[in-house]
């Protein structure tokens, strides 16, 4: 059984893309954004986040460039690309449909 805060398989990419919809962020800010927007219910570990960011960048859904963080440290900032926006729209529609279907199944008869 999954522990509280664990992400369902396949949701991390969508959550990263949705977080970046507001604008470019570095990795730590992405993880914190997901954590805070979920009212501390979801957490993204570095071991999952950075491979996902790299995978999304290789697929052309994100672009990245080096910059300086608010802590005055060098950080890689990720930005949603046009294909990333289109992919996000499709994924959100798919997940909303899935949530609706699951809701129908778990409702009392």
C-alpha positions as CSV (number, residue, x, y, z in Angstrom):
1,X,0.0,0.0,0.0
2,X,1.3,3.5,-0.8
3,X,2.3,5.7,2.0
4,X,0.8,9.2,2.4
5,X,2.6,11.6,0.1
6,X,3.6,9.0,-2.5
7,X,2.7,9.9,-6.0
8,X,0.7,7.5,-8.2
9,X,2.8,6.2,-11.1
10,X,2.6,8.6,-14.1
11,X,1.6,11.7,-12.2
12,X,5.0,13.3,-11.6
13,X,5.5,14.5,-15.1
14,X,2.1,16.1,-15.2
15,X,2.7,17.8,-11.8
16,X,6.0,19.2,-12.9
17,X,4.6,20.6,-16.1
18,X,1.6,22.1,-14.3
19,X,3.9,23.7,-11.8
20,X,6.0,25.2,-14.6
21,X,2.9,26.6,-16.3
22,X,3.2,29.6,-14.0
23,X,6.7,30.3,-15.2
24,X,10.4,29.1,-15.1
25,X,11.6,27.6,-11.9
26,X,14.6,25.6,-10.6
27,X,14.3,22.1,-9.4
28,X,14.0,22.8,-5.7
29,X,11.3,25.4,-6.3
30,X,9.4,22.9,-8.4
31,X,9.5,20.3,-5.6
32,X,8.4,23.0,-3.1
33,X,5.7,24.2,-5.4
34,X,4.2,20.7,-5.6
35,X,4.5,20.3,-1.9
36,X,2.9,23.6,-1.0
37,X,0.1,23.5,-3.6
38,X,-0.9,20.0,-2.3
39,X,-1.2,21.4,1.2
40,X,1.9,19.3,2.2
41,X,0.2,16.1,1.0
42,X,2.7,15.4,-1.8
43,X,6.4,15.4,-1.7
44,X,8.9,14.9,-4.6
45,X,12.3,13.4,-3.7
46,X,15.4,14.6,-5.6
47,X,15.9,11.0,-6.8
48,X,12.7,11.2,-8.7
49,X,12.6,14.9,-9.6
50,X,15.8,15.4,-11.4
51,X,15.6,12.3,-13.7
52,X,12.0,13.4,-14.5
53,X,13.2,16.9,-15.4
54,X,16.0,15.5,-17.6
55,X,13.5,13.1,-19.3
56,X,11.0,15.9,-20.0
57,X,13.8,18.1,-21.3
58,X,15.0,15.3,-23.7
59,X,11.4,14.9,-24.9
60,X,11.3,18.6,-25.8
61,X,8.5,19.3,-23.2
62,X,10.9,21.6,-21.2
63,X,13.8,23.8,-22.0
64,X,16.5,24.7,-19.4
65,X,19.1,27.3,-18.8
66,X,21.5,28.2,-16.0
67,X,20.7,31.1,-13.8
68,X,21.2,32.4,-10.2
69,X,18.7,31.3,-7.5
70,X,17.2,33.6,-4.8
71,X,20.0,32.2,-2.6
72,X,22.6,33.6,-5.0
73,X,23.5,30.0,-6.1
74,X,23.9,28.7,-9.6
75,X,20.7,26.8,-10.6
76,X,19.2,25.3,-13.7
77,X,15.8,26.9,-14.5
78,X,13.2,24.9,-16.4
79,X,10.6,26.4,-18.7
80,X,7.6,24.8,-20.3
81,X,7.9,24.7,-24.2
82,X,5.0,24.9,-26.6
83,X,4.9,21.1,-27.1
84,X,5.0,20.8,-23.3
85,X,1.9,23.0,-23.0
86,X,0.1,20.9,-25.5
87,X,1.2,17.7,-23.8
88,X,0.0,19.1,-20.4
89,X,-3.4,20.0,-21.8
90,X,-3.9,16.4,-23.1
91,X,-2.6,14.9,-19.8
92,X,-4.9,17.1,-17.7
93,X,-7.9,16.1,-19.8
94,X,-6.9,12.4,-19.5
95,X,-6.5,12.6,-15.7
96,X,-9.7,14.5,-15.2
97,X,-11.5,11.8,-17.2
98,X,-9.8,9.1,-15.0
99,X,-10.7,10.8,-11.8
100,X,-14.4,11.1,-12.9
101,X,-14.4,7.4,-13.8
102,X,-12.9,6.3,-10.5
103,X,-15.3,8.6,-8.7
104,X,-18.2,6.8,-10.3
105,X,-16.8,3.4,-9.3
106,X,-16.2,4.2,-5.7
107,X,-19.5,6.0,-5.0
108,X,-21.9,4.0,-2.9
109,X,-24.5,2.1,-5.0
